[in-house]
Amino acid sequence: FKQKTAYEIGVRLVGSEMCIRDRHDDLTETFDKYIRATKSDSPAEQLEYLHPRVFDFISKDTLLLGLELIKQSTMIKAGNEKIVSKSDVITHDGVQYALLTYSQQLSMDVSDMKGQGGANVAISLMLNELKSQYGADNVVFNEKLFTVEMTTTNYVYAILDSKYREWKYLPKTKELAHVTEQVVPDTIRQRF
């Protein structure tokens, strides 16, 4: 009896571990799709991965316009996104939540300032501001290319509700705090 019970518990634990691993794999896979969508020629593609409640506060058209303007800009380029950490997946009222931390490389072309009067002062002020925002070790000025290279750390809630086929994302930012408060329960926010 004890041997059979121990075996059954062992099988359940392995099954649970595989289930947890599958959820983390799905989470990572969907996040990778989201990142690929941010790089696609169609900015509308990435809207599919945002939590729908975001659009209660920012219309899809306004957000799409902003994304298209960013896409057209040659001044800032983003890339090299990597998941730094994933929280445990927590289920609350049938909805699954996780918090992803990811890093991203940003490159800002400031070559238009080259040779302009006061450019060195303006770049110095900009670097100081960026270093205070992202940390001194995460901001570098490349004098040869006249670019500012930054490494940012970002946080995003991943939410899987039975209403959606895949994980949906809600950036954890000051600007979207009011959305987060309505979508992510207090108990989950406190854990993350």
JOCORZI-V204046 format. One record per helix or strand of 3 or more residues. SS is the DSSP state (helix for helix, strand for strand). FROM is the first residue (numbers start at 1). LEN is the number of residues. Records with the same first field share a line. If there is no record, write none. Layout:
SS: FROM-LEN / FROM-LEN
//
This chain:
helix: 2-38 / 44-4 / 52-5 / 60-13 / 111-3 / 119-16 / 136-3 / 177-7 / 186-6
strand: 76-11 / 90-3 / 95-15 / 139-4 / 147-14 / 168-4
//
